[in-house]
Structure formats: C-alpha cells, structure tokens
Amino acid sequence: MKSDIDEINQLFADYDQIQELQISFSKEKCTYDLKLILKDDIQEIFTNCLLVNFYNIKFLNVQNLGNSFTQWAGLHIIKRNDGWEYCNYELIQIEEEDVYFSFYNFDYEIISLF
C-alpha cells in the first residue's frame, strides 16, 4: 500500500466513480475508518479499481450519494498544517461540495476485481 499525495491526486482524475463506500468503527483505537473503492467506468465489470483507506476520519460530510451511480469528480487530498490533533489531511472535491472530511492517515493501491 502507498501513501503518496501527489500520485493519489493524479489517480483521482481517472478513478472517480464509486464502486464501494464503507465506514467502520475501530474498537481498539475508538476511531472511524473509511474504505473507498473507485472505478474509471462503473459499467465495466472486469477492470482495475482504486482502493483507498482513510484512517481516523473526522467531520465527514457527504451529499448527493446515490442514483444510478455516483461520480465524485475532482477529489483532492490536502496536507493540513494547522495543528489539529489527528487531522493531518483533508479530502475535498474541487468545484463540487459533495464530499469532505479530515483524517489522520491514508493508504491506497490499484486492485483488480475479477
């Protein structure tokens, strides 16, 4: 798994259709984690996907999720430098405001769904 901000921001340009969105609670850390699987074409069955895990999410705001498929175009991760505890990064959506949250850490990888 990787955690390079520049690379994932480039991948978000290609992978922007939501295949899976899962929020889970970690009893050990008492935090919420978010798993996001994005595809470049939701209609294509056999294709690569971008799996992103966000750890210790805060201030989650999601709008306009649903319909036939949901596209989150313009996702972008920003490194925070304001000293908020456990909020090292933000996920924003450029030009839209359908999703926003802060988080402590993340990792990602390209996976195949066959």
C-alpha positions in Angstrom: 0.0 0.0 0.0 1.2 3.5 -0.8 0.5 6.9 0.7 1.9 9.4 -1.8 -0.3 12.5 -2.0 0.8 13.7 -5.5 0.3 10.2 -7.0 -3.2 9.6 -5.5 -4.3 13.1 -6.6 -3.4 12.1 -10.1 -5.2 8.8 -9.8 -8.4 10.6 -8.7 -8.5 12.1 -12.2 -9.1 8.7 -13.7 -10.9 6.9 -10.9 -13.9 8.9 -9.9 -17.0 6.5 -9.9 -17.9 4.9 -6.6 -17.9 1.1 -6.5 -18.0 0.8 -2.7 -18.0 3.1 0.3 -17.7 1.6 3.8 -17.3 3.2 7.2 -16.2 1.1 10.1 -15.5 1.7 13.8 -12.2 0.5 15.3 -12.8 -0.6 18.8 -9.1 -0.7 19.6 -8.5 3.0 18.6 -12.1 4.3 19.1 -12.0 5.9 15.6 -13.9 5.6 12.4 -12.2 4.5 9.2 -13.5 4.9 5.7 -12.8 2.5 2.8 -13.4 3.8 -0.8 -13.2 1.8 -4.0 -13.3 3.9 -7.1 -13.5 2.8 -10.8 -12.9 4.6 -14.0 -16.0 3.0 -15.6 -18.7 1.7 -13.2 -20.3 -0.3 -16.1 -17.2 -2.3 -16.8 -17.1 -5.5 -14.8 -13.5 -6.6 -15.2 -11.4 -3.6 -14.6 -8.9 -2.2 -12.2 -10.1 -0.2 -9.2 -8.5 2.3 -6.8 -8.8 1.2 -3.2 -8.3 4.0 -0.7 -8.3 3.5 3.1 -8.7 6.7 5.2 -7.9 6.2 8.9 -9.4 8.2 11.8 -11.8 10.3 9.8 -13.4 13.4 11.3 -16.0 16.0 10.1 -17.5 13.7 7.4 -19.9 15.5 5.1 -21.4 13.6 2.2 -24.2 14.9 -0.2 -25.8 13.7 -3.4 -24.9 10.0 -3.0 -27.0 7.5 -4.9 -29.0 7.4 -8.2 -27.8 5.0 -10.8 -24.2 5.7 -9.9 -22.3 8.3 -8.1 -19.3 10.2 -9.5 -17.0 12.2 -7.3 -15.0 14.1 -9.8 -12.2 16.3 -8.7 -11.2 14.6 -5.4 -8.1 16.0 -3.9 -6.1 15.3 -0.7 -4.5 18.3 1.0 -1.9 18.1 3.8 -3.0 20.2 6.8 -0.5 22.3 8.8 -2.8 23.9 11.3 -2.0 21.7 14.3 -5.4 20.0 14.7 -4.9 16.7 16.6 -5.3 13.6 14.4 -6.3 15.7 11.4 -3.2 15.6 9.2 -5.1 15.6 5.9 -8.4 16.7 4.2 -10.2 15.2 1.3 -12.0 17.9 -0.7 -13.8 17.9 -4.0 -12.7 20.7 -6.4 -15.6 22.6 -7.9 -18.2 20.5 -6.2 -19.0 20.1 -2.5 -20.4 16.5 -2.4 -17.8 15.1 0.0 -15.4 16.5 2.6 -13.6 15.0 5.6 -10.4 15.3 7.6 -8.4 12.2 8.5 -5.2 11.1 10.3 -3.6 8.9 7.6 -4.3 7.0 4.4 -3.1 4.3 2.1 -4.1 3.1 -1.4 -3.4 0.6 -4.1 -4.7 -0.4 -7.5 -6.7 -3.7 -7.3 -8.3 -6.0 -9.8 -11.9 -7.1 -9.4 -12.5 -10.3 -11.3 
